[in-house]
Amino acid sequence: MKFIAEIDVMPLKEILDPQGKAVKLGLSNLGITGVQDVRIGKHIVLELEAQNQSEAESKADGACKKLLANVIMEGYKCTVKSI
């Protein structure tokens, strides 16, 4: 079966996000006010083959832990759907 895994990787709240701070400053410089905070992350979409939902979730989770997210500095959320 084919599955789509949608993964969002974000820096942990305790970790400084210099890219987010730069975007917040840029928004302010453009006159866009009221922005309290900006955090920049990644959105990743995997199309994968697996025997069932559980196997697909396991493959996606393994990819996150081993490659897609630095689990020391980033958290991730993974949603898997069959297609």
MDTraj code that builds the backbone (N, CA, C; nanometers):
import mdtraj as md
import numpy as np

residues = "MET LYS PHE ILE ALA GLU ILE ASP VAL MET PRO LEU LYS GLU ILE LEU ASP PRO GLN GLY LYS ALA VAL LYS LEU GLY LEU SER ASN LEU GLY ILE THR GLY VAL GLN ASP VAL ARG ILE GLY LYS HIS ILE VAL LEU GLU LEU GLU ALA GLN ASN GLN SER GLU ALA GLU SER LYS ALA ASP GLY ALA CYS LYS LYS LEU LEU ALA ASN VAL ILE MET GLU GLY TYR LYS CYS THR VAL LYS SER ILE".split()
xyz = np.array([
    [0.0830, -0.1175, 0.0000],
    [0.0000, 0.0000, 0.0000],
    [0.0881, 0.1246, 0.0000],
    [0.0335, 0.2326, -0.0536],
    [0.1059, 0.3594, -0.0551],
    [0.0525, 0.4502, 0.0550],
    [0.1452, 0.5251, 0.1141],
    [0.1112, 0.6169, 0.2215],
    [0.1808, 0.7511, 0.1986],
    [0.1220, 0.8550, 0.2540],
    [0.1827, 0.9873, 0.2576],
    [0.2085, 1.0214, 0.4034],
    [0.3310, 1.0573, 0.4343],
    [0.3656, 1.1039, 0.5686],
    [0.3944, 1.2533, 0.5594],
    [0.3226, 1.3314, 0.6381],
    [0.3479, 1.4753, 0.6462],
    [0.4130, 1.5022, 0.7804],
    [0.5297, 1.5644, 0.7754],
    [0.6127, 1.5828, 0.8939],
    [0.6427, 1.7311, 0.9112],
    [0.6181, 1.7805, 1.0317],
    [0.6548, 1.9172, 1.0675],
    [0.7657, 1.9106, 1.1712],
    [0.8767, 1.9768, 1.1408],
    [0.9921, 1.9807, 1.2303],
    [1.0100, 2.1257, 1.2756],
    [1.0123, 2.1445, 1.4072],
    [1.0260, 2.2799, 1.4626],
    [1.1334, 2.2797, 1.5711],
    [1.2044, 2.3942, 1.5864],
    [1.2995, 2.4023, 1.6968],
    [1.2244, 2.3968, 1.8299],
    [1.2842, 2.3351, 1.9297],
    [1.2242, 2.3307, 2.0620],
    [1.2084, 2.4732, 2.1155],
    [1.1071, 2.4958, 2.1951],
    [1.0800, 2.6301, 2.2476],
    [1.1968, 2.6843, 2.3296],
    [1.2733, 2.5947, 2.3927],
    [1.3859, 2.6358, 2.4759],
    [1.5068, 2.6799, 2.3936],
    [1.5068, 2.6496, 2.2645],
    [1.6208, 2.6775, 2.1771],
    [1.5992, 2.8097, 2.1043],
    [1.7023, 2.8925, 2.1011],
    [1.6979, 3.0187, 2.0276],
    [1.6773, 2.9897, 1.8787],
    [1.5897, 3.0682, 1.8141],
    [1.5615, 3.0521, 1.6710],
    [1.6059, 3.1805, 1.5988],
    [1.7355, 3.1909, 1.5606],
    [1.7842, 3.3143, 1.4989],
    [1.7147, 3.3477, 1.3672],
    [1.6764, 3.2465, 1.2903],
    [1.6058, 3.2719, 1.1649],
    [1.4684, 3.3332, 1.1937],
    [1.3994, 3.2821, 1.2939],
    [1.2705, 3.3379, 1.3329],
    [1.2840, 3.4807, 1.3819],
    [1.3886, 3.5089, 1.4607],
    [1.4118, 3.6451, 1.5099],
    [1.4380, 3.7406, 1.3940],
    [1.5145, 3.6962, 1.2928],
    [1.5426, 3.7805, 1.1764],
    [1.4139, 3.8112, 1.0994],
    [1.3262, 3.7118, 1.0852],
    [1.1995, 3.7333, 1.0152],
    [1.1110, 3.8300, 1.0945],
    [1.1082, 3.8150, 1.2257],
    [1.0288, 3.9058, 1.3094],
    [1.0771, 4.0496, 1.2928],
    [1.2084, 4.0699, 1.2942],
    [1.2647, 4.2032, 1.2738],
    [1.2302, 4.2565, 1.1349],
    [1.2405, 4.1702, 1.0333],
    [1.2057, 4.2110, 0.8976],
    [1.0601, 4.2525, 0.8853],
    [0.9707, 4.1798, 0.9497],
    [0.8282, 4.2157, 0.9481],
    [0.8073, 4.3522, 1.0122],
    [0.8748, 4.3753, 1.1237],
    [0.8655, 4.5045, 1.1919],
    [0.9157, 4.6169, 1.1018],
    [1.0278, 4.5924, 1.0336],
    [1.0838, 4.6933, 0.9429],
    [0.9904, 4.7229, 0.8258],
    [0.9059, 4.6283, 0.7892],
    [0.8087, 4.6479, 0.6811],
    [0.6788, 4.7107, 0.7303],
    [0.6724, 4.7392, 0.8586],
    [0.5526, 4.8010, 0.9141],
    [0.4446, 4.7029, 0.9529],
    [0.4768, 4.5760, 0.9565],
    [0.3802, 4.4735, 0.9976],
    [0.3947, 4.4582, 1.1484],
    [0.2979, 4.5097, 1.2212],
    [0.3087, 4.5159, 1.3669],
    [0.2217, 4.4100, 1.4329],
    [0.2437, 4.3915, 1.5608],
    [0.1627, 4.2994, 1.6393],
    [0.2106, 4.1555, 1.6369],
    [0.3207, 4.1275, 1.5682],
    [0.3733, 3.9911, 1.5633],
    [0.4509, 3.9672, 1.6929],
    [0.4062, 3.8730, 1.7732],
    [0.4665, 3.8459, 1.9031],
    [0.5935, 3.7614, 1.8920],
    [0.5914, 3.6616, 1.8052],
    [0.7064, 3.5724, 1.7915],
    [0.6988, 3.5018, 1.6570],
    [0.8127, 3.4607, 1.6056],
    [0.8204, 3.3849, 1.4805],
    [0.9130, 3.2665, 1.5049],
    [0.8690, 3.1477, 1.4670],
    [0.9513, 3.0275, 1.4729],
    [0.9544, 2.9698, 1.3314],
    [1.0700, 2.9353, 1.2831],
    [1.0862, 2.8816, 1.1480],
    [1.1180, 2.7322, 1.1580],
    [1.0466, 2.6514, 1.0810],
    [1.0691, 2.5076, 1.0805],
    [1.0667, 2.4519, 0.9391],
    [1.0463, 2.3208, 0.9303],
    [1.0435, 2.2514, 0.8010],
    [0.9149, 2.1702, 0.7905],
    [0.8614, 2.1633, 0.6699],
    [0.7487, 2.0753, 0.6400],
    [0.7982, 1.9764, 0.5345],
    [0.7894, 1.8481, 0.5652],
    [0.8426, 1.7434, 0.4780],
    [0.7297, 1.6471, 0.4438],
    [0.7202, 1.6088, 0.3170],
    [0.6198, 1.5122, 0.2729],
    [0.6932, 1.3912, 0.2146],
    [0.6655, 1.2735, 0.2711],
    [0.7230, 1.1490, 0.2213],
    [0.6122, 1.0641, 0.1598],
    [0.6376, 1.0083, 0.0441],
    [0.5484, 0.9068, -0.0123],
    [0.6206, 0.7747, 0.0052],
    [0.5548, 0.6793, 0.0709],
    [0.6240, 0.5543, 0.0989],
    [0.5329, 0.4340, 0.0828],
    [0.5970, 0.3196, 0.0665],
    [0.5291, 0.1902, 0.0553],
    [0.5403, 0.1177, 0.1883],
    [0.4307, 0.0560, 0.2307],
    [0.4321, -0.0244, 0.3533],
    [0.3162, -0.1235, 0.3473],
    [0.3248, -0.2275, 0.4280],
    [0.2204, -0.3295, 0.4313],
    [0.0928, -0.2793, 0.4984],
    [0.1101, -0.1882, 0.5981],
    [-0.0055, -0.1387, 0.6722],
    [0.0275, -0.0035, 0.7351],
    [-0.0733, 0.0556, 0.8000],
    [-0.0594, 0.1864, 0.8630],
    [0.0516, 0.1872, 0.9684],
    [0.0558, 0.0843, 1.0502],
    [0.1547, 0.0767, 1.1573],
    [0.2972, 0.0747, 1.1030],
    [0.3195, -0.0025, 0.9979],
    [0.4527, -0.0082, 0.9379],
    [0.4904, 0.1253, 0.8759],
    [0.3947, 0.1906, 0.8115],
    [0.4205, 0.3218, 0.7507],
    [0.4570, 0.4243, 0.8580],
    [0.3841, 0.4228, 0.9699],
    [0.4138, 0.5144, 1.0799],
    [0.5520, 0.4869, 1.1373],
    [0.5879, 0.3600, 1.1493],
    [0.7184, 0.3232, 1.2013],
    [0.8307, 0.3702, 1.1085],
    [0.8124, 0.3534, 0.9780],
    [0.9125, 0.3987, 0.8817],
    [0.9296, 0.5500, 0.8878],
    [0.8184, 0.6225, 0.8919],
    [0.8243, 0.7687, 0.8961],
    [0.8903, 0.8159, 1.0256],
    [0.8551, 0.7542, 1.1381],
    [0.9131, 0.7911, 1.2662],
    [1.0636, 0.7642, 1.2670],
    [1.1043, 0.6511, 1.2101],
    [1.2466, 0.6193, 1.2002],
    [1.3219, 0.7209, 1.1163],
    [1.2605, 0.7651, 1.0064],
    [1.3239, 0.8660, 0.9209],
    [1.3413, 0.9970, 0.9968],
    [1.2417, 1.0325, 1.0772],
    [1.2516, 1.1549, 1.1577],
    [1.3649, 1.1460, 1.2580],
    [1.3691, 1.0369, 1.3324],
    [1.4689, 1.0217, 1.4385],
    [1.6109, 1.0081, 1.3849],
    [1.6255, 0.9444, 1.2680],
    [1.7593, 0.9167, 1.2161],
    [1.8130, 1.0245, 1.1225],
    [1.7239, 1.1024, 1.0572],
    [1.7718, 1.1951, 0.9552],
    [1.7012, 1.3303, 0.9540],
    [1.5695, 1.3307, 0.9585],
    [1.4951, 1.4532, 0.9288],
    [1.4929, 1.5548, 1.0425],
    [1.5030, 1.5096, 1.1664],
    [1.5004, 1.6005, 1.2809],
    [1.6211, 1.5755, 1.3705],
    [1.6780, 1.6823, 1.4200],
    [1.7815, 1.6723, 1.5220],
    [1.7079, 1.6727, 1.6556],
    [1.6816, 1.5548, 1.7103],
    [1.5933, 1.5428, 1.8265],
    [1.6479, 1.6108, 1.9524],
    [1.7732, 1.6507, 1.9529],
    [1.8286, 1.7263, 2.0650],
    [1.7781, 1.8703, 2.0612],
    [1.7623, 1.9255, 1.9405],
    [1.7247, 2.0657, 1.9254],
    [1.5870, 2.0869, 1.8633],
    [1.5289, 1.9826, 1.8050],
    [1.4027, 1.9974, 1.7325],
    [1.3011, 1.8927, 1.7768],
    [1.1764, 1.9298, 1.7692],
    [1.0677, 1.8360, 1.7880],
    [1.0008, 1.8126, 1.6540],
    [0.9257, 1.7045, 1.6426],
    [0.8574, 1.6792, 1.5167],
    [0.7195, 1.6191, 1.5427],
    [0.6332, 1.6405, 1.4448],
    [0.4982, 1.5833, 1.4467],
    [0.4795, 1.5163, 1.3111],
    [0.4341, 1.3918, 1.3128],
    [0.4213, 1.3136, 1.1903],
    [0.2794, 1.2602, 1.1782],
    [0.2195, 1.2837, 1.0619],
    [0.0865, 1.2316, 1.0330],
    [0.0963, 1.1443, 0.9075],
    [0.0458, 1.0205, 0.9153],
    [0.0539, 0.9267, 0.8030],
    [-0.0874, 0.8928, 0.7572],
    [-0.1096, 0.9018, 0.6234],
    [-0.2398, 0.8682, 0.5647],
    [-0.2165, 0.7757, 0.4453],
    [-0.3089, 0.6841, 0.4237],
    [-0.2997, 0.5989, 0.3055],
    [-0.3522, 0.6755, 0.1845],
    [-0.2963, 0.6434, 0.0671],
    [-0.3430, 0.7080, -0.0565],
    [-0.3865, 0.6026, -0.1553],
])
top = md.Topology()
chain = top.add_chain()
for i, resn in enumerate(residues, 1):
    res = top.add_residue(resn, chain, resSeq=i)
    for name in ("N", "CA", "C"):
        top.add_atom(name, md.element.get_by_symbol(name[0]), res)
traj = md.Trajectory(xyz[None], top)
